[in-house]
């Protein structure tokens, strides 16, 4: 299947925005049915934006597949979600970070630097890595 690129996602978002703006946020079935058909030119434009070279068979195949994807997205847009809370996280966890605590391992940083082959100004000195 054609790899969905950001261009395609933007195209889908524009189609959904058109759907909602033309119906004041209440999409109807007739508008959904009329909008979902991707033409050969639409697929060619998406392929050009994604820098893909498609054969005629692929264009026909992707036109059908992408049309089905758009129809599914539009079908999701017609679902009544009034009264439902947005689901922005499903685990129920609220704060999973740990406290920032300084751990004392019993060594002074200066003592650890004594074990190095080379040090400079309290830093580990290494050979030049880049150019």
CORQUISUL-V696302 format. One record per residue. N is the residue number from 1. RES is the residue in one small letter. PSI is psi in degrees with one decimal (999 if undefined). Layout:
n: <N:N>
res: <RES:RES>
psi: <PSI:PSI>
This chain:
n: <1:2:3:4:5:6:7:8:9:10:11:12:13:14:15:16:17:18:19:20:21:22:23:24:25:26:27:28:29:30:31:32:33:34:35:36:37:38:39:40:41:42:43:44:45:46:47:48:49:50:51:52:53:54:55:56:57:58:59:60:61:62:63:64:65:66:67:68:69:70:71:72:73:74:75:76:77:78:79:80:81:82:83:84:85:86:87:88:89:90:91:92:93:94:95:96:97:98:99:100:101:102:103:104:105:106:107:108:109:110:111:112:113:114:115:116:117:118:119:120:121:122:123:124:125:126:127:128:129:130:131>
res: <x:x:x:x:x:x:x:x:x:x:x:x:x:x:x:x:x:x:x:x:x:x:x:x:x:x:x:x:x:x:x:x:x:x:x:x:x:x:x:x:x:x:x:x:x:x:x:x:x:x:x:x:x:x:x:x:x:x:x:x:x:x:x:x:x:x:x:x:x:x:x:x:x:x:x:x:x:x:x:x:x:x:x:x:x:x:x:x:x:x:x:x:x:x:x:x:x:x:x:x:x:x:x:x:x:x:x:x:x:x:x:x:x:x:x:x:x:x:x:x:x:x:x:x:x:x:x:x:x:x:x>
psi: <150.0:132.1:126.0:121.2:170.2:-28.0:-42.2:-41.8:-42.2:-40.7:-45.9:-43.7:-40.7:-40.7:-42.0:-42.0:-41.2:-42.2:-48.2:-36.2:-30.8:-10.1:19.0:39.0:1.1:85.1:146.8:161.1:-37.3:-41.0:-40.8:-45.0:-36.0:-28.0:-23.4:-8.0:118.0:132.5:171.8:-38.9:-37.7:-44.8:-40.9:-39.0:-44.5:-42.0:-40.2:-44.2:-34.9:0.9:48.3:142.3:119.9:144.5:169.6:-38.2:-40.6:-38.9:-46.0:-44.6:-46.5:-29.8:-43.3:-48.4:-44.3:-33.5:-42.3:-39.1:-46.1:-39.9:-38.2:-42.9:-42.3:-34.9:-41.2:-35.6:-21.3:-0.6:135.9:114.7:18.8:135.4:-6.2:139.3:145.2:140.5:99.8:-7.1:138.3:-5.0:-23.4:-5.7:140.8:-41.7:102.5:8.8:153.8:163.0:146.9:105.8:138.4:125.3:131.3:111.7:3.6:11.0:138.9:141.1:-35.7:-37.3:-37.0:-35.4:-21.0:-21.7:-4.4:150.4:-30.3:136.4:157.0:124.3:41.2:14.5:157.3:126.9:126.8:166.8:153.7:132.2:-31.2:131.0:999>
